Amino acid sequence: MNEITDLLKKNPVFAPLAQNDLELMARQSVLRKYDTGEKVILYGDVWPHLFLVGQGSVDALKESGEGRTLLVSTFSTGDIFWGLAFFQEDAPMPVTLEANKPSQLFLWSRETLEPILFRNGRAGWELCRLMAGRMQRASAILEEMAFHPVAGRLARLLLDNFETAGDAAISRHLTLDEMAARIGSTREMVCRALYGFSDKKLIEVTRTEFVLTSREGLARLVERV
């Protein structure tokens, strides 16, 4: 009980709740455990729930008719997400949710949370702010997909990973399929682009890592529209 209460207190949406409502939410939560690769809910299903990640992380995935997969977002410990049906009755899920490592989620139904949100206006306001941020993120993804070629999107992904690592070399911890999912492409296109970068001396590709040789060259690919 203490674990879920502490997570709720740290979340900006639920932190404003009175202690009795936090304790009520903790008691009413339903714990679900998922193995790596297990689906939480499928695209198109009606799912009127909100969840908070207790442990692990969950990917939101969008699949095209051609079989391509786009990683829309990843939710980690302390993050919340919801099905559209949590707010709009019978609305289908726009994404598939999948655990990318062993995960524990705390779930609440709409019927459970509705009274709590109705009597806590600040929590509702913070939830609206969170939704606005998610909408901005979705807009940025759509803009990048529409106006940036695969090479530019892949260059941005590599630069982000080099920056996160704080080094000029990063391990090849992502598979070609995972990289393709992050930029909305195919493994074949990613492979072709990577070796194109290598031919242009932007990166070196080894069996275990990518080595950055021209940050400026990758940055120019990102800037092209």
Backbone as JSON, one array per atom type, in Angstrom:
{
  "sequence": "MNEITDLLKKNPVFAPLAQNDLELMARQSVLRKYDTGEKVILYGDVWPHLFLVGQGSVDALKESGEGRTLLVSTFSTGDIFWGLAFFQEDAPMPVTLEANKPSQLFLWSRETLEPILFRNGRAGWELCRLMAGRMQRASAILEEMAFHPVAGRLARLLLDNFETAGDAAISRHLTLDEMAARIGSTREMVCRALYGFSDKKLIEVTRTEFVLTSREGLARLVERV",
  "N": [[0.83, -1.21, 0.0], [1.98, 1.23, 0.77], [3.81, 1.65, -1.29], [2.32, 2.25, -3.67], [0.95, 4.5, -2.76], [3.06, 6.3, -2.34], [4.0, 6.59, -4.96], [1.78, 7.81, -6.14], [1.76, 10.26, -4.78], [4.01, 11.45, -5.84], [3.35, 11.9, -8.44], [2.45, 14.47, -10.7], [-0.27, 14.84, -11.36], [-1.8, 13.56, -9.39], [-0.71, 14.37, -7.0], [-1.89, 16.72, -5.82], [-4.11, 15.7, -4.45], [-6.13, 15.16, -1.54], [-5.1, 13.52, 1.5], [-6.84, 11.45, 2.27], [-8.11, 10.82, -0.13], [-5.94, 9.95, -1.64], [-5.27, 7.64, -0.24], [-7.64, 6.23, -0.64], [-7.54, 5.86, -3.44], [-5.27, 4.21, -3.54], [-6.22, 1.91, -2.24], [-8.2, 1.13, -4.01], [-6.88, 0.47, -6.31], [-5.88, -1.8, -8.92], [-3.61, -4.32, -9.25], [-1.57, -5.35, -11.89], [0.54, -7.66, -13.54], [3.1, -7.96, -16.01], [4.89, -9.77, -18.47], [7.95, -9.41, -20.39], [7.29, -8.19, -23.6], [4.63, -8.85, -23.46], [1.23, -8.07, -24.16], [-0.56, -5.29, -23.02], [-2.92, -4.03, -23.77], [-4.74, -4.14, -26.85], [-4.56, -2.42, -30.02], [-7.47, -0.79, -31.1], [-9.18, -2.03, -29.3], [-11.67, -1.52, -26.74], [-11.06, 0.22, -23.86], [-11.56, 1.29, -20.87], [-9.74, 2.47, -18.85], [-7.28, 3.81, -16.56], [-3.79, 3.84, -16.03], [-0.97, 3.53, -13.8], [2.48, 3.28, -13.87], [4.12, 1.0, -11.95], [6.44, -0.58, -11.8], [9.05, -1.28, -14.19], [8.48, -0.79, -17.74], [6.37, 0.49, -20.38], [5.53, 0.28, -23.79], [3.95, 2.36, -26.22], [2.55, 1.52, -29.19], [2.17, 1.99, -32.67], [0.8, 0.57, -35.53], [1.16, 0.17, -39.05], [-0.77, -0.46, -42.08], [0.94, -1.74, -43.76], [2.52, -3.18, -42.16], [4.52, -1.87, -40.78], [5.94, -0.56, -37.77], [5.5, 1.97, -35.37], [7.06, 3.44, -32.68], [5.41, 5.18, -30.43], [5.45, 6.26, -27.84], [7.01, 5.82, -24.61], [6.32, 4.59, -21.41], [7.37, 4.92, -18.15], [8.37, 4.0, -14.75], [6.2, 5.54, -12.49], [4.89, 7.06, -14.4], [1.74, 7.92, -16.01], [-1.0, 6.7, -17.99], [-3.8, 6.3, -20.27], [-6.76, 4.68, -21.58], [-8.66, 5.74, -24.45], [-11.34, 5.37, -23.98], [-11.56, 5.86, -21.33], [-12.26, 8.49, -21.07], [-14.04, 8.96, -23.17], [-16.86, 7.31, -23.95], [-16.85, 3.99, -25.15], [-14.84, 4.5, -27.02], [-12.26, 3.43, -29.18], [-8.96, 2.0, -28.59], [-6.15, 3.88, -29.69], [-3.63, 2.94, -29.99], [-1.4, 0.11, -29.49], [-0.53, -1.27, -26.39], [2.39, -2.4, -24.9], [4.43, -4.33, -22.78], [7.83, -3.62, -22.34], [9.7, -4.71, -20.77], [9.81, -6.82, -17.81], [6.99, -5.85, -16.01], [4.96, -3.9, -13.73], [1.73, -2.75, -13.31], [-0.52, -0.37, -11.95], [-3.95, -0.22, -12.0], [-6.96, 1.66, -12.66], [-10.46, 1.86, -13.05], [-12.7, 3.87, -15.06], [-15.09, 4.4, -13.67], [-14.24, 4.15, -11.06], [-12.34, 6.23, -10.66], [-13.66, 8.56, -11.42], [-15.39, 9.93, -9.45], [-13.41, 10.87, -7.66], [-11.81, 12.55, -9.23], [-13.73, 14.45, -9.93], [-14.23, 15.81, -7.55], [-11.85, 17.02, -7.06], [-10.58, 19.56, -8.31], [-8.03, 20.62, -8.96], [-6.49, 18.37, -9.56], [-7.78, 17.52, -11.89], [-7.14, 19.69, -13.53], [-4.32, 19.41, -13.72], [-4.24, 17.0, -15.06], [-5.29, 17.77, -17.51], [-3.23, 19.48, -18.34], [-1.2, 17.6, -18.67], [-2.28, 16.09, -20.78], [-2.24, 18.05, -22.79], [0.51, 18.33, -23.16], [1.11, 15.78, -24.13], [-0.29, 15.88, -26.53], [1.17, 17.83, -27.89], [3.55, 16.45, -28.22], [2.68, 14.36, -29.89], [1.99, 15.86, -32.14], [4.52, 16.79, -32.9], [5.72, 14.4, -33.65], [4.15, 13.66, -35.86], [4.73, 15.8, -37.58], [7.46, 15.42, -38.01], [7.43, 12.91, -39.25], [6.07, 13.55, -41.58], [7.61, 15.5, -42.88], [10.35, 15.04, -42.67], [12.9, 13.07, -44.09], [13.77, 9.51, -43.98], [16.52, 9.28, -43.43], [17.1, 11.67, -42.06], [15.51, 11.37, -39.76], [16.65, 9.11, -38.62], [19.24, 10.04, -38.2], [18.71, 11.96, -36.21], [17.86, 10.26, -34.12], [20.23, 8.82, -33.61], [21.96, 10.94, -32.83], [20.63, 11.81, -30.52], [21.02, 9.56, -28.91], [23.82, 9.47, -28.73], [24.18, 11.85, -27.31], [22.82, 11.3, -24.92], [24.4, 9.21, -23.95], [26.73, 10.59, -23.6], [29.09, 10.31, -24.97], [31.32, 9.49, -27.71], [30.8, 7.09, -28.78], [28.41, 4.52, -29.01], [26.73, 1.65, -27.77], [25.35, -1.04, -29.71], [22.64, -1.46, -28.73], [20.03, -1.36, -29.5], [17.98, -3.15, -31.71], [17.74, -3.48, -35.34], [15.05, -3.56, -36.0], [13.92, -2.35, -33.73], [15.03, 0.21, -33.89], [13.87, 1.0, -36.3], [11.19, 1.06, -35.49], [11.22, 3.23, -33.78], [11.53, 5.37, -35.47], [9.58, 5.13, -37.35], [9.89, 3.5, -39.7], [11.31, 0.92, -41.82], [13.23, -2.08, -41.16], [14.94, -2.64, -43.25], [15.26, -0.16, -44.55], [16.46, 1.29, -42.49], [18.86, -0.12, -42.15], [20.04, 0.34, -44.66], [20.32, 3.13, -44.54], [22.07, 3.43, -42.36], [24.47, 2.28, -43.29], [24.84, 3.98, -45.38], [25.43, 6.33, -43.97], [27.83, 5.47, -42.91], [29.39, 5.15, -45.22], [29.64, 7.82, -45.94], [31.3, 8.72, -44.02], [30.2, 9.61, -41.63], [29.52, 8.13, -39.41], [31.05, 5.28, -37.79], [30.46, 1.88, -38.24], [30.42, -0.89, -36.28], [30.5, -4.32, -35.17], [29.53, -4.23, -32.6], [29.05, -1.59, -31.85], [28.24, 1.92, -32.55], [30.21, 4.48, -33.82], [30.74, 7.86, -33.49], [31.73, 10.05, -35.99], [31.31, 12.39, -37.37], [29.64, 14.77, -36.1], [28.57, 17.16, -37.02], [27.9, 16.55, -39.66], [25.81, 14.66, -39.32], [24.01, 16.32, -38.0], [23.37, 18.15, -40.02], [21.82, 16.55, -41.68], [19.6, 16.21, -40.07], [18.56, 18.75, -40.04], [17.6, 19.16, -42.58], [14.7, 19.7, -44.54]],
  "CA": [[0.0, 0.0, 0.0], [2.85, 2.4, 0.84], [4.46, 1.85, -2.59], [1.41, 2.93, -4.58], [0.67, 5.84, -2.21], [4.23, 7.14, -2.6], [4.01, 6.89, -6.4], [0.71, 8.78, -6.4], [2.17, 11.56, -4.24], [5.06, 12.01, -6.7], [2.82, 12.2, -9.76], [1.87, 15.82, -10.68], [-1.72, 14.81, -11.45], [-2.44, 13.1, -8.15], [-0.09, 14.98, -5.82], [-2.78, 17.66, -5.11], [-5.21, 15.05, -3.75], [-6.1, 15.05, -0.09], [-4.54, 12.25, 1.93], [-7.87, 10.4, 2.28], [-8.34, 10.38, -1.51], [-4.77, 9.15, -2.03], [-5.41, 6.31, 0.38], [-8.74, 5.58, -1.32], [-7.02, 5.4, -4.73], [-4.37, 3.08, -3.3], [-7.03, 0.72, -1.93], [-9.01, 0.74, -5.16], [-6.04, 0.1, -7.45], [-5.77, -3.22, -9.29], [-2.24, -4.58, -9.7], [-1.4, -6.32, -12.98], [1.95, -7.91, -13.86], [3.27, -8.32, -17.42], [6.22, -10.19, -18.88], [8.49, -8.7, -21.55], [6.59, -8.51, -24.85], [3.2, -9.14, -23.24], [0.36, -6.95, -24.49], [-1.45, -4.77, -21.99], [-4.18, -3.87, -24.5], [-4.5, -4.09, -28.28], [-5.14, -1.37, -30.84], [-8.86, -1.02, -31.5], [-10.01, -2.51, -28.19], [-12.24, -0.5, -25.85], [-10.35, 0.01, -22.59], [-11.84, 2.49, -20.05], [-8.9, 2.43, -17.65], [-6.07, 4.61, -16.42], [-2.79, 3.08, -15.28], [0.26, 4.12, -13.33], [3.53, 2.27, -13.92], [4.78, 0.77, -10.67], [7.79, -1.05, -12.13], [9.22, -1.62, -15.59], [8.06, 0.23, -18.7], [5.38, 0.05, -21.37], [5.59, 1.01, -25.06], [2.74, 2.6, -27.01], [2.96, 1.19, -30.55], [1.21, 2.19, -33.75], [1.17, -0.26, -36.67], [0.56, 0.55, -40.34], [-1.33, -1.57, -42.85], [2.04, -2.44, -44.42], [3.27, -3.94, -41.16], [5.52, -1.07, -40.09], [5.59, -0.22, -36.4], [6.04, 3.23, -34.87], [7.06, 3.59, -31.23], [4.86, 6.51, -30.18], [5.93, 6.74, -26.54], [7.33, 4.81, -23.6], [5.92, 5.02, -20.07], [8.22, 4.29, -17.14], [7.9, 4.05, -13.36], [5.63, 6.81, -12.06], [4.1, 7.67, -15.47], [0.37, 7.46, -16.16], [-1.6, 6.72, -19.32], [-5.2, 5.9, -20.19], [-7.44, 4.39, -22.82], [-9.59, 6.82, -24.83], [-12.64, 5.09, -23.38], [-11.59, 6.4, -19.97], [-12.93, 9.78, -21.18], [-15.1, 8.93, -24.18], [-17.44, 5.97, -23.89], [-16.72, 3.08, -26.29], [-13.79, 4.91, -27.95], [-11.25, 2.36, -29.27], [-7.56, 2.36, -28.35], [-5.45, 4.28, -30.9], [-2.32, 2.29, -29.99], [-1.22, -1.11, -28.7], [0.37, -1.11, -25.25], [3.17, -3.63, -24.73], [5.52, -4.24, -21.8], [9.13, -3.88, -22.97], [10.46, -5.44, -19.75], [8.85, -7.21, -16.78], [6.37, -4.61, -15.53], [3.79, -3.92, -12.85], [0.87, -1.58, -13.5], [-1.68, -0.16, -11.09], [-5.05, 0.18, -12.87], [-8.23, 2.13, -12.13], [-11.51, 2.04, -14.05], [-13.29, 5.22, -15.09], [-16.08, 4.51, -12.61], [-13.54, 4.28, -9.79], [-11.65, 7.51, -10.52], [-14.5, 9.71, -11.74], [-15.77, 10.74, -8.27], [-12.23, 11.49, -7.07], [-11.41, 13.66, -10.09], [-14.77, 15.47, -9.9], [-14.15, 16.64, -6.34], [-10.51, 17.58, -6.95], [-10.38, 20.33, -9.54], [-6.6, 20.79, -9.29], [-6.04, 17.15, -10.22], [-8.3, 17.57, -13.25], [-6.34, 20.68, -14.27], [-3.01, 18.82, -14.0], [-4.45, 15.99, -16.08], [-5.42, 18.51, -18.77], [-1.88, 19.92, -18.72], [-0.49, 16.42, -19.16], [-2.83, 15.78, -22.1], [-1.74, 19.04, -23.73], [1.89, 17.97, -23.46], [1.1, 14.58, -24.99], [-0.74, 16.31, -27.86], [2.31, 18.51, -28.52], [4.48, 15.4, -28.62], [2.11, 13.68, -31.05], [2.11, 16.78, -33.26], [5.92, 16.8, -33.33], [5.97, 13.13, -34.35], [3.51, 13.74, -37.17], [5.49, 16.75, -38.4], [8.72, 14.79, -38.41], [7.13, 11.84, -40.21], [5.59, 14.12, -42.83], [8.53, 16.41, -43.55], [11.74, 14.62, -42.59], [13.15, 11.75, -44.66], [14.24, 8.49, -43.05], [17.9, 9.57, -43.02], [17.07, 12.72, -41.06], [14.94, 10.84, -38.51], [17.64, 8.2, -38.04], [20.34, 10.88, -37.7], [18.27, 12.53, -34.93], [17.88, 9.19, -33.13], [21.62, 8.56, -33.25], [22.49, 12.07, -32.07], [20.03, 11.77, -29.19], [21.65, 8.49, -28.14], [25.18, 9.91, -28.41], [24.08, 12.87, -26.27], [22.45, 10.63, -23.67], [25.55, 8.44, -23.49], [27.83, 11.49, -23.3], [30.29, 9.71, -25.53], [31.34, 9.43, -29.18], [30.5, 5.71, -29.17], [27.26, 3.94, -28.31], [26.56, 0.24, -28.07], [24.22, -1.36, -30.57], [21.67, -2.12, -27.86], [18.76, -1.41, -30.22], [17.99, -3.91, -32.95], [17.28, -2.73, -36.5], [13.59, -3.45, -35.89], [13.61, -1.36, -32.7], [15.36, 1.52, -34.44], [12.84, 1.31, -37.28], [9.96, 1.4, -34.77], [11.36, 4.55, -33.18], [11.47, 6.44, -36.49], [8.48, 4.87, -38.26], [10.41, 3.02, -40.97], [11.52, -0.53, -41.86], [14.62, -2.46, -40.84], [15.74, -2.55, -44.48], [15.59, 1.25, -44.76], [17.4, 1.67, -41.44], [20.15, -0.73, -42.48], [20.57, 1.06, -45.81], [20.72, 4.47, -44.11], [23.24, 3.32, -41.49], [25.67, 2.07, -44.08], [25.04, 5.22, -46.11], [26.15, 7.21, -43.05], [29.19, 4.97, -42.81], [30.09, 5.48, -46.47], [29.9, 9.27, -45.95], [32.19, 8.99, -42.89], [29.49, 10.27, -40.53], [29.68, 7.2, -38.29], [31.65, 3.98, -38.07], [29.57, 0.81, -37.8], [31.09, -2.14, -35.96], [29.56, -5.37, -34.77], [28.99, -3.98, -31.26], [28.78, -0.19, -31.52], [28.32, 2.99, -33.53], [31.18, 5.48, -33.41], [30.45, 9.14, -34.12], [32.89, 10.66, -36.63], [30.97, 13.74, -37.83], [28.41, 15.26, -35.5], [28.04, 18.21, -37.88], [27.27, 15.92, -40.81], [24.51, 14.12, -38.9], [23.14, 17.45, -37.68], [22.88, 18.72, -41.27], [20.73, 15.68, -42.15], [18.43, 16.47, -39.23], [18.02, 20.08, -40.36], [17.0, 19.21, -43.91], [13.24, 19.5, -44.57]],
  "C": [[0.86, 1.26, 0.0], [3.48, 2.71, -0.51], [3.56, 2.66, -3.52], [1.09, 4.34, -4.07], [1.83, 6.79, -2.49], [4.3, 7.53, -4.07], [2.96, 7.93, -6.75], [1.11, 10.17, -5.93], [3.21, 12.23, -5.12], [4.56, 12.38, -8.08], [2.13, 13.56, -9.75], [0.35, 15.85, -10.72], [-2.36, 14.51, -10.11], [-1.84, 13.7, -6.87], [-1.02, 15.95, -5.1], [-3.9, 17.0, -4.31], [-5.02, 15.08, -2.24], [-5.65, 13.64, 0.3], [-5.6, 11.14, 1.9], [-8.18, 9.91, 0.86], [-7.15, 9.58, -2.04], [-4.87, 7.74, -1.48], [-6.55, 5.52, -0.27], [-8.28, 5.04, -2.67], [-6.11, 4.18, -4.56], [-5.16, 1.81, -3.03], [-7.79, 0.21, -3.16], [-8.19, 0.31, -6.38], [-6.04, -1.41, -7.66], [-4.38, -3.44, -9.86], [-2.24, -5.65, -10.78], [0.09, -6.44, -13.3], [2.06, -8.43, -15.3], [4.72, -8.73, -17.67], [6.67, -9.37, -20.09], [7.77, -9.15, -22.83], [5.11, -8.79, -24.69], [2.37, -7.88, -23.5], [-0.49, -6.57, -23.29], [-2.85, -4.61, -22.57], [-3.84, -3.7, -25.97], [-5.16, -2.88, -28.93], [-6.58, -1.74, -31.23], [-9.76, -1.54, -30.4], [-10.54, -1.32, -27.38], [-11.71, -0.77, -24.45], [-10.51, 1.24, -21.71], [-11.06, 2.51, -18.75], [-7.78, 3.45, -17.73], [-5.07, 3.76, -15.65], [-1.63, 3.96, -14.86], [1.3, 3.01, -13.3], [4.21, 2.18, -12.56], [6.23, 0.34, -10.85], [7.83, -1.36, -13.62], [8.85, -0.47, -16.51], [7.2, -0.38, -19.79], [5.51, 0.92, -22.62], [4.19, 1.18, -25.64], [3.15, 2.48, -28.47], [1.83, 1.4, -31.53], [1.69, 1.39, -34.95], [0.43, 0.18, -37.92], [0.01, -0.69, -41.03], [-0.25, -2.37, -43.54], [2.9, -3.22, -43.43], [4.37, -3.16, -40.47], [5.02, -0.68, -38.71], [6.27, 1.09, -36.01], [5.93, 3.23, -33.35], [6.63, 5.01, -30.91], [5.4, 7.09, -28.87], [6.26, 5.55, -25.65], [7.0, 5.38, -22.22], [6.69, 4.2, -19.04], [7.65, 4.48, -15.75], [7.44, 5.46, -12.98], [4.8, 7.5, -13.12], [2.68, 7.12, -15.48], [-0.04, 7.54, -17.63], [-3.0, 6.16, -19.19], [-5.69, 5.49, -21.57], [-8.38, 5.54, -23.16], [-10.95, 6.63, -24.18], [-12.7, 5.51, -21.91], [-12.34, 7.73, -19.95], [-14.13, 9.75, -22.12], [-15.63, 7.5, -24.31], [-17.32, 5.24, -25.23], [-15.67, 3.51, -27.33], [-12.69, 3.85, -27.98], [-9.84, 2.9, -28.99], [-6.88, 2.75, -29.66], [-4.08, 3.63, -31.04], [-2.42, 0.94, -29.28], [-0.24, -0.8, -27.58], [1.06, -2.44, -24.97], [4.29, -3.41, -23.72], [6.85, -4.52, -22.51], [10.14, -4.46, -21.99], [9.45, -5.91, -18.71], [8.31, -5.98, -16.05], [5.21, -4.88, -14.6], [3.03, -2.62, -13.05], [-0.22, -1.57, -12.45], [-2.79, 0.43, -11.96], [-6.24, 0.67, -12.05], [-9.22, 2.23, -13.29], [-12.01, 3.47, -14.01], [-14.26, 5.41, -13.94], [-15.43, 4.72, -11.25], [-12.97, 5.68, -9.61], [-12.54, 8.73, -10.71], [-14.88, 10.54, -10.51], [-14.59, 11.49, -7.66], [-11.8, 12.71, -7.9], [-12.43, 14.79, -10.04], [-14.66, 16.37, -8.66], [-12.75, 17.22, -6.1], [-10.15, 18.3, -8.25], [-8.92, 20.48, -9.94], [-6.06, 19.55, -9.99], [-6.52, 17.11, -11.66], [-7.52, 18.53, -14.12], [-4.98, 20.1, -14.65], [-3.12, 17.73, -15.06], [-4.6, 16.64, -17.46], [-4.06, 19.0, -19.26], [-1.06, 18.77, -19.28], [-0.97, 16.05, -20.56], [-2.32, 16.75, -23.15], [-0.3, 18.74, -24.13], [1.98, 16.76, -24.37], [0.66, 14.95, -26.4], [0.39, 17.02, -28.61], [3.33, 17.48, -29.02], [3.98, 14.67, -29.86], [2.22, 14.55, -32.3], [3.53, 16.81, -33.81], [6.26, 15.53, -34.09], [5.4, 13.18, -35.75], [4.28, 14.67, -38.11], [6.78, 16.13, -38.9], [8.49, 13.71, -39.45], [6.77, 12.42, -41.57], [6.68, 14.86, -43.6], [10.0, 16.0, -43.51], [11.92, 13.24, -43.21], [13.71, 10.79, -43.62], [15.64, 8.83, -42.54], [17.93, 10.64, -41.93], [16.55, 12.22, -39.72], [15.94, 9.91, -37.83], [18.83, 8.99, -37.49], [19.98, 11.49, -36.35], [18.31, 11.47, -33.82], [19.3, 8.9, -32.67], [22.2, 9.69, -32.41], [21.92, 12.11, -30.66], [20.7, 10.72, -28.32], [23.09, 8.83, -27.79], [25.16, 10.93, -27.27], [23.75, 12.25, -24.92], [23.63, 9.88, -23.08], [26.7, 9.34, -23.07], [29.15, 10.99, -23.83], [30.18, 9.72, -27.05], [31.11, 8.01, -29.68], [29.32, 5.22, -28.36], [27.13, 2.49, -28.72], [25.33, 0.03, -28.94], [23.18, -2.14, -29.77], [20.29, -2.21, -28.5], [18.91, -2.26, -31.47], [17.54, -3.02, -34.1], [15.77, -2.54, -36.44], [13.2, -2.4, -34.86], [13.92, 0.05, -33.18], [14.3, 1.95, -35.45], [11.54, 1.73, -36.6], [10.04, 2.81, -34.19], [11.26, 5.68, -34.2], [10.38, 6.19, -37.52], [8.93, 4.43, -39.64], [10.51, 1.49, -40.93], [12.98, -0.84, -41.57], [15.5, -2.36, -42.07], [16.18, -1.11, -44.74], [16.6, 1.74, -43.73], [18.79, 1.14, -41.76], [20.81, 0.02, -43.63], [21.09, 2.44, -45.4], [21.98, 4.42, -43.24], [24.51, 3.15, -42.31], [25.9, 3.23, -45.05], [25.79, 6.23, -45.27], [27.62, 6.79, -42.95], [30.01, 5.31, -44.06], [30.46, 6.95, -46.54], [30.78, 9.71, -44.78], [31.52, 9.8, -41.78], [29.56, 9.44, -39.26], [30.51, 6.02, -38.76], [30.73, 2.93, -37.48], [30.41, -0.43, -37.54], [30.05, -3.16, -35.51], [28.87, -5.03, -33.46], [28.62, -2.53, -30.97], [28.77, 0.7, -32.76], [29.3, 4.03, -32.98], [30.92, 6.76, -34.2], [31.74, 9.74, -34.7], [32.59, 12.06, -37.16], [29.6, 14.15, -37.28], [27.75, 16.31, -36.41], [27.33, 17.62, -39.1], [25.92, 15.33, -40.48], [23.53, 15.26, -38.63], [22.58, 18.09, -38.95], [21.75, 17.88, -41.85], [19.45, 15.94, -41.36], [17.76, 17.77, -39.66], [17.34, 20.13, -41.72], [15.51, 18.93, -43.84], [12.81, 19.45, -46.02]]
}
